[in-house]
Amino acid sequence: MASETKGNWWIWKVFWILLFITAFEVVLGIIKPSFLVETIFLGTKLLNHVFIILTVIKAAYIILEFMHLGHEKSSLKWTILLPAIILIPYLLFIVLTEGAYTYFKL
């Protein structure tokens, strides 16, 4: 039993980190601070950008932990994470700027 507890410590660490980030997102969604809701950036509220950034952070952490990349060389980590870190914000930029044209009066 003691060896099981020592072997499973990492899953609890992952659980608490992801729980904290998710709880922070939920609290932000419930409270909706006015400076995040009233500020528009790239056609959407700043609160949406905060959610996107936190979600990308959670996704990168999940990739590192559950694909067992956390203990690999730094070059392998960046080879896998960098395309996603570049591609996801780029695609979101395209979606947000093109979607903003719906509300623009020309």
Helices and strands as residue ranges (DSSP letters): H 2-7, H 9-31, H 34-38, E 40-41, E 44-45, H 46-66, H 74-100
